[in-house]
């Protein structure tokens, strides 16, 4: 009887494995298109111009059709990945964190700045004729100013200024006469046209504006620059078939590394050098930044009781301690 049970169990396991293998194989065969999400840092037309050659190369090298997926804001790309409408995407670090935490995303590659910088910087820009010349000027006159803030899921346009400009100086966006949220290009153009007094942006997009709208670029000045931000990640859906992941990974790791002039020119248009491998661990400094910002906001919350505030700060401090241990381990392994 025991022998019969074992034989039956074994047969069941074999059948289950065969069915599972057939299902995976069928899913892989059924997938012939990769939808590539591109965050809305500038106009869709500009993004199409710079990204189309890269996506065409990806299509040729991987054997999959590759379609660009655009949305009016960062959340649209995140939600697209959450509902399996986006397979691979270029994100900033903050939006990548949202994709990893809420949309089943996973970082596998990182962009590299074409000039060799290890990252980029958030900036505050204003019209060149503006009397504003520093962050201190903005803080002092904020009640009379119109502020162009970034997309809520933007690292350089929103998260970094939220911490370094607002949280660290105990001020709020609501202190401004008026504020609005837009992409980097829209904010820069609004500042150049004097439609806002000051706006967020980043150094990469300022370099891009110099190419796409040089006359508008000449109307701007940078009055504040943040600490360094890690370069942008490339994210795929965790539930992509492994064979698809393999093709995509190989493409990203090999593209532009053989000295091919055309590939390097395509990367240069994107303001990048060849990619490097990465993982979700890239987000550790960004997660720390979010928690630092939350800690300052909690400390300054006058509506919370002492007990509530102490409890919330204890939770944040425990999370920070865990991230600090992980960061220290990574630093030690890199030596």
Helices and strands as residue ranges (DSSP letters): H 2-30, E 33-38, H 44-62, E 65-69, H 74-82, E 88-90, H 93-102, E 105-113, E 119-127, H 135-141, G 142-144, E 146-149, I 155-159, H 160-161, I 162-166, G 167-169, G 173-175, E 178-181, H 184-192, E 198-202, H 203-212, H 214-217, E 220-230, E 233-237, H 242-254, H 261-269, E 272-277, G 280-283, H 284-299, H 306-334
